[in-house]
Amino acid sequence: MGKTLELNDSNFDEAIKGDKPVLVDFWAEWCGPCKMIGPVVEELAGEYEGKAVVAKVNVDENPEVAGRFGIRSIPTLLVFKGGQIVDKQIGAVPKSVLAQKLAAQVA
C-alpha cells in the first residue's frame, strides 16, 4: 500500500513542482465526506506509486494553502502537473472517477 504525502503551508509548493502528476486531497478531521474518501485516496497512493504523487492537506492546519486555491468546500481534490492545476473534483466521488483523473495525467 502506498503512502500519502502530508503537505502543509511550507512544503506544498515544492511538492507540486515535480514532473509527476500530484493528486492533493484537501480535507479536515470533522468532515464526514472526507472520511469516506480518505481510504480511496490511500488506495490510489498505492496503485500510482512511482507514477504519481498522492497527497493530503488538512485545511484547518494549513489555511494559507487552502486559501490560495480558494478551497471553500471539502473534500476538494486538485490534480497538479508541473505546478499547475489540471483537474479538480469537489465532493466525495467513487474511486473510478479519481483514478480516471489521475490516469489522464500519467504519461
Stockholm file with secondary structure:
# STOCKHOLM 1.0

chainA/1-107         MGKTLELNDSNFDEAIKGDKPVLVDFWAEWCGPCKMIGPVVEELAGEYEGKAVVAKVNVDENPEVAGRFGIRSIPTLLVFKGGQIVDKQIGAVPKSVLAQKLAAQVA
#=GR chainA/1-107 SS CCCCEEECTTTHHHHHTSSSCEEEEEECTTCHHHHHHHHHHHHHHHHTTTTCEEEEEETTTCHHHHHHTTCCSSSEEEEEETTEEEEEEESCCCHHHHHHHHHTTCC
#=GC SS_cons         CCCCEEECTTTHHHHHTSSSCEEEEEECTTCHHHHHHHHHHHHHHHHTTTTCEEEEEETTTCHHHHHHTTCCSSSEEEEEETTEEEEEEESCCCHHHHHHHHHTTCC
//
